[in-house]
Structures are given as structure tokens and as C-alpha cells.
Amino acid sequence: MRDRITAIIAVLLLALLAATTYWYSQTTRLGALAQPVSREGPDVVVDRVAMTQFDAEGRAVNKLIGERVTHFPSDDRVEVVRPRLISLREDQPQLDAKAEHARVEDSGARVILSGNVTLIRAASEDGEPSMRMTTDRLVALPDSEQFSTDAPVEIERGGSRIHAVGMDYDNIKRTVKFRSKVRGTIEPSAAPTGALSR
């Protein structure tokens, strides 16, 4: 009988030891896990990145390059240091926009460039001169190649130079609408060849 009681006590002690060991291992493991990612802070930070966007047919339409890219999960925005946004459409003159900072929203559908923004459109094959636009803030819709600002802006195109406050530019239609305080000089169009001959 005494041996039986000793065996029962031994089994109980082993069971208690096993339960204590299991509890301790679980507590230690859970405490050692990394803290969950904050929804307020960034979850991804990458240096020297180039991201290319493709259309439904698999053609590259634009590229965003940045020295540092930071993603924030709380609103799915991306912050880019020294961004460069380049259009890659074969049927349009290339656009090349640079700035100190960019905020990318709606999975790249909207890019807000800020700080020493420069947008250069290359000369077209049909003889249209290149264009250079400078401002401090520019909202880009890369899918439709539309750009707008409510800040002061300067545009140089050939020998023409225009200053204004606020602007809407459509690269597909190649139209610019100035909002206010427009001033500048416009280079006269060249006369067609032979127009002055008699």
C-alpha cells in the first residue's frame, strides 16, 4: 500500500512539473515575440528603389524612383525622398518630374510632389519644343498624365515664359489652363515655309 501511495505522489509531481514547464515555455515564447507592427508608424522602409507601373497589356507606362521609400499601413500611403517620376508611354513625349519629396496615394493613382518640383516634357517628334515647369507643389495623376498645382508656377517652352498662380496641365491633350495672376512673354509662331515668298 505504501509503494502505491509513493507511486501516486510521484505521478502527481511529474504531472505538476510537466504542467509548470509547459506554462513557463509558453509564457517565455509569447513574451519573446516581437511587438506587433504599429498601424501608426511605417511597416516598410527601403533605400534606393525603382518601381515600374504597367498597363493591362503589360506595357510599362511610368516609373517612380526614390532614394528612400516608406510605407505607412494606417492609410496605405507611401512617402518618397527625392522622387523622380518618369513617363514611359511610347505614344507621348517623355515626362520627367523631380522633387524633394513625394506622397503616393491610392496605389500610385495620385502622387503629390513637393519641394523644388521640376517637370520637363521632351520635345515631340512633330517639332513641338520641350517644356520645363517649376513649382513648389504638384499633384500628378500618372494614369491620365494630368498635373495640377495651386502654387506659383513658371513654364518655359521654346522662347516663351509664363508665370502664374495655379495651373492644370494635360499631357495627353497638351493643354495648359492657368488659374490666376498670369503674366509672361509668348514667342510668336514661326511662319510656314514659303509664306513670305512671292
Order of alpha helices (4+ residues) and beta strands (2+ residues): alpha-beta-beta-beta-beta-beta-beta-beta-beta-beta-beta-beta
